[in-house]
Amino acid sequence: MVRRPPRSHRCEPHRSRARQILVRPPPGRAFGKAPPFGRERPDGLPAGVPPRSSSRRGAIFCCGRGRLPSLPCRKSREGLPLRNPDSRFIDDDSKTLNGTPEGPADGAACLCVLDRRLGLGGRARTARGENTLDFNLTLTFNPPDQYLPLAQAADELGWHSVNVGDGLFFFDETSVDYPYSDSGARYWSANTPFLDPLSVICGMGAVTKNVRFLVNVLKLPVRVPLLVAKQCGTASFLTGDRVSLGVGLSPWPEDFEICGSDWKTRGKRCEESIEVIRKALTGDMFEHHGRFYDNPNLSINPVPSAPMPIVIGGTAEPVLKRAARIADGFVSPNTTADKIDEMVKKIHAYRKEYGTDNRPFRMISVAVDAFDLDGHKKLQDMGIDECCDMPWMYYGHRFNSPVDVKIESMKKFTDEVIAKL
């Protein structure tokens, strides 16, 4: 007979729910990330563990030196949750979060949390108004040893985001053409390195402070959604909630065959996967019994402090409809600005048809013919919120150019284009 230790000696798992706490920083201090591993908090607990005696779970850590005292709002005094399913949405008229207490102090705190975590334009978008174009640095196809220094440069230059792509396998022969090139041929070789996007984001997050990260885009239907949610929760924790998840289907039937997934049901699998990921990233216990995925009552930890934005990429009509119906945004593949404009107009029409046009929605472009100031002004006038760029390509350099050359191109592009928009 095995004797169990007394309850006081057992290591009981802690289950927390992701709830938003409104925190007013002291004068002269701004919101910061959670304390890094190994740094003790004033209450003696390791970073990331909620205080034992606190009833306010999911508190925001400020200034890297522990948790600041939060100001209870009306809801917390009444014992009600501080977050609702729409807490990621901002009310453009009052500049406060829907479902949160109104008032100058609470509104300012909400905006600070929203800008830092949810990718709705951050420090630039809320300051400059609705017609704002944010800039996202594309790192895909570049040498892996350049990812971290280029991300650092983007952070120091004030870029909004950095994006990385997903590439699982390179097949010698494929059963279908590549849909995003005119010839149908792939424009990379078997020797082109593809790092796992959510893994490399964790590394870039460790050497940056403000820049956000976008997965552009993850081949979702060939993966287990609960494991993707676990990766997202980890990446969000290690970066201070600076991650947005872009998802797509994968154009290769071979990907599905190797990973044991069904090619014909890829669209429906993608939709159900998004549903599972969103449920898991709340941090609440949940069970799911769907057509493709089934799990008992469970939860994951850690999770983002606010809902992680999920954007959908692709060009097919069902993809555009899916983005309009269930996503937080759309990211185009490599194509011309005119074709992107057509897709944007279709998505706006579908959102009106589905009744989702009252929700925030982010349009992200990868335009192959927008290199200079005029090209990016055109994107801005089209209603694009964020554009993905490789500035060194605009100045005659290549993927294998030295990292110093690329950083100089970024500085030049920042002065000649970004600063003038």
N, C-alpha and C positions, 0 to 999 in steps of 0.2 A: 504493500500500500504506500503510495506516494503522498507525503504530507505537504500541503501547500503552505507557504509562508503566510503570516498574518497580513491582513489587508493593508496595514500601515507600511508594510515592507514591499508590497507589490509595486511593479512599475506599470501603472495604468496608462494607456494611450490617451492623449488629449485630443479631443475633437472640437475644432472651432469652426464657426461659420464666418464666411466673408461678409462683414458688415462695415458700412462706411461710418466713421466717426468724424464729426466736424471738429477740427482743432484750430484754435486761434494761436498762431505763433507769437512769442513775445516781440516787442519792438526791435526791428533791425534784423530779424531772423526769417529765413524762408524755409519752405518745406524741403526736407532732404530724404535720403534713402535710409533703410533700416541699417542698424549697426552691422558691420561685417562680422564674419565668423571669428570667434576668439576674443571679441571685445565684450567686456562685461557691462551690464547695464547697472544703473543705480540701485535697482532692487535685487541685484545679485543673480538674476536669471540670465541664461545665454540668450543671444540675439535670436529673434523669431519666436520666442515662447511667450505667450500672454501672461500677464501678472496673475499670480494664484488667487488673489483676493478681488480681482477686478471683474465686474459683471458686464463691462463694456468690451466685447470681444472685437478682435480685428483692429485694434487701435493703430493709428499711423505713427510711425517713429519719425522724429524730426531732428535735423542737424547732426545726425550720426552720433548722438550722445544720449540715447535713451528716449523714453516716451515723455513728452510734455504733458502737463495736466490738461485734460480736455474740458471744454465748457459744455455742460449738459444742456441740450436744447429741450424744447417742449416735449418732443416725443420720448426722449430718454427719461425724462422725469416721470412720464406716464407709463414707462415700462414697455413701450412699443418699439418695434424694429426701426432703425434709422435709414433703412434702404428698401426701395421697392424695385420691381422689375424694370421700371423706366428710369432708374437713377443715373443711367449713363447718358441720358438725353438732356440737352441744355435748352432752356427757354431763352430764345434770342431777345425777347422784349425785356424781360426782367433781369437777364444775365444771372439767373440762379438755376439750380437743378430742379427739375420737376419732382415733386414729392418730398422736398426738403423744406425746412422752415425758411420763411422769407426774412429779409432784413439785411442791412449793409454788411454787418460782420459775418453772418452766416453765408451770405451770398459770395463774399470775397473768398472765404475759406473753401466753399464748394468749387468755385472757379479754379482755384489753385490746384485742388485735387484732380478736377476734371482735365485740366490742361496737361498735367504731368502724366496722367495715366491712360487716357482714353484716345489719344491721337486725333482729337478734333481740331488740330491746328496748333495746339500748344501756345507758346508765348507769342508767336507771330500772328496766328489767325485771329485770336480774340482781340488783339490790339489794333489790327488793321481792317477789320470788317469782313463782310461776307465774300467779296470778290478777291480772295487771296490765293496765291499760288505758292505752295510749299515745295521744297526741293528734297528729293530722295536720291541718295547715291547708290548706284548699282555696282555690286562687287562680284556678281556671277561671272565666271570665265577668267577671272584674274588669278594670279598665283596665290595659293593659300597663305604664304608667308607675308603677303601684303594686306590681308584683311584687317588686322589689328591697327597698323599704322594709318591706313586709309580711314578707318572708323574714327580714330583719334583726331585726324585732320578734319573730318566732317563735324565732329563735336566742337572743336575749337573754332571753326569758321562759322558756326551757328546754323548748319544745315538742320532741317527738320528730322530727316530719317536716313537710315541705311537699309538696303534690301538685299537679300540673298535668295538664290533660287534653289530648286530641289532637283537632283538627278540621281536616280537609283542605279540603273545599269546602262551599259552601252552594248546594244545587240549588234552583232556583225551583220545580220540581215533582219529587216522588219517587214511585217505583213502589210503595213500601211505607210503612206508618205507622211512626212512631217507637215502638219497643217499650217505652220506659221512661216513658211518660206515659199516663194513663187515657184521654185523648181521642185519642191517636195523633199529636198535633201537637207540633212542636218548640217548646220554651220559650225559644228564642233567635232572633234575627233575622239577616238578612244582614249587618248592621252590627256584629255581635258579633265582637270580635277573638279569634283563636286563634293564639297563638305556638307555634312548633315546640317541643315539650316538652323534648327533649334539648338544644336550643340554649339555651333560657332557663335551664335548670338550670345550665349552665356559667356564665352571668352571675350567678345567685344564689349559686353556690358561691364566687365570688370575693369576696363581701361578707359571708360567714358563716363560722363556724368548726366548729360541732358538729351543727347540724340536718341530718337526712337528707332525701333527695328521692325522690319516687315518681312515675313516669309513670303516670297514671291515666285511661285506659289507651291504649296505642299500637295503632293499627289495623294489625296485623302482616301479614296475608295479602296486602295490597296493596303491600307494600314488599319490597325485595330484602334477605334476611336478612343477607348479608355486609356490606352498607352499614349496616344497623342495628347490627350488632356493632361496626363501626368507630366509629359515633357513640357507642355505649355505652362503648367503651374510652376515647375522648377525654373524655367527660363524667366518667367515673370518675377519670381521671388529674387533671383540673382541679379536682375537688372533694375529692380525698383519699379516694376509695372510699366516697362517701356516697350512691350511687345504687342504687335498686331499680327494676326494669323490670316494669311492669304491661302486659299485652297482652290484646287483644280482637280481634274479627272485623270490626267495622264493620257497622252494620245496613243500609247503603245499597248495593244492587246497582250504583248509579251510580258509587260509588267504585271498584269493581272494573273497571267498563267503562272509565273514564277512565285508570286505571293499568295496563290491559292484563292483568288477572288474572282468574281464573275464579271466579265467584260460587259455583258448585255444589260446588267442592272446597275451600272456605274453611277448614273445620275441619281437614282433613288437611294443608293448606298451613301452617296455624298450628303444628301439631305438628312438622312437618319443619323449619319456620323456627326453632323453639325449639331443636331438636337442632343445627342449623347454628350458631346464635348461641353456644350453650354450648361447642361444639367450638372456635370461633374465639376465644372469650374466655379460653381456657387459655393462649394464646400459643404453643402447640406447632404444628409443621407438621402439617397434616391434609388429607386429601382426602375429598370427599363425593360419592356417586353415588346420588341418591335418585329418587323419582318425579317431583318438581317442580324440584329444584335439583341442579346438578352443578358441581363445581369441582375443578381439579387440586390437587396438593400445594402448600399455601400457608400463610402465617401472617399475623397482624396484630400491630401494636405501636404504642402501648402497650396493655396489657390490665390489668384489675383485679388487685390482689395476692391476691385470694381470689374464689371464685365469686360472681358477681352474682346476688342473689335475683331470681327471675322468678315473678311472681304472675299469675293469670289472672282476668279479669273477665267477667261475664255472668250470665244467669239460666236459660238453656235447660238441659235435662237433659244433653245431650252436653257442654256447657261444664262443668257441675259434675263430671261423670265425668273429663273431661280434667284439670281442676284437681287432683282427688284422685289421679290416676295419675301425672302428670309434673311438676306445678308445686311451687314452694316456698311457695305461699300462694294465697289467694282474696280478691278484692276485689269487693264487691257494687256494683250500680248504685244510683241513688237510689230507695229504697223504704222500707217501714215496718220497724220492728224485728221484728215478728212474722214477716214474710216472710223477713227475713234469718235468723231463728232456724230456719225450715224448711229453708233452703238449707244452713245450717251443719250441721244434723243429717244431711241427705242426704250431704254431703261426708264427714262422719265415718264414715258407713256404707259409702260407696264406698271410702274409704281402708282400712277393715278388710277389705273384699272383695278389694281389689287387693294387700293386704299391704304397703301403704306407711304404715300408721299408726304405725310406729316411727320415722319421720323427722320432724324439726321442720317445722311447718307454721303459717303465719301467717294468721289470719282478720282481714280488714280490712272495716269496714262504712261505708256512707254512708246513715245512717238519717235519714229526713225527719221523724221524730216524736220524736227524742231531742234535747231542747233544754237541759234543766236537769240538776241533780244526779241526780234519781231516774231520768231517762231514760238517763243514762250508766251508772248502777249496774245497770240492767237489761241493757245491752249487756255489761257486765263479767261479770254472772252467767251470760249466755249463752255465755261463753267467747270473746268478741271480744277480740283482742289490740290492735287499733288502730282508732280511729274518725276519720273525716274530718269536720271542722267548719268552718263559717263563722260565728264568734261574732257578728259585726255583724248578721247576719240575725236572731239571737235577741233582739236589743235594738231592733228596729224600724227598722234601717237597710237600705240597698240596695246593689247592686253599684256604683252611681255615687256613693256617699257619699264624702266626703273621706277621705284616707288617715289623717289624725290621728284621726278619729272611729272608724275601724276598729281602729286600734291601741289606743285606749282601751277598745273593746269586748273586745279580746283580753286586756287586763290584767284587766278585770272578770271575764271568763269564767275566767281562770286562777285568780283568787282564790276565786270562788264555786263552781267545779266541780272543776277539776284538783287544786287544793290539798287538797280534802276527800275525794278518792277514795283 
